[in-house]
């Protein structure tokens, strides 16, 4: 099963069931540690950003991605 297949299946769910999937995805993302490559990509985006809100978001994502929570 590919990501596209999963997305197609999610689109067929009721709105209530989609909310459950969204909550699950957010929880999974919150707990998941990022790989060194993923952290490096975030760091590169951080260096290239001029937007203060984006900088805050990227720093937060890097911290969560490093520690996994």
Number of C-alpha atoms within 10 A of each C-alpha: 5 7 8 9 10 10 10 11 11 16 12 10 12 9 11 8 12 15 13 10 14 12 11 12 11 11 12 13 16 15 13 15 18 19 11 11 9 14 18 13 12 18 17 12 14 18 10 10 13 10 10 9 9 13 17 12 13 20 14 12 19 21 15 17 21 16 12 15 14
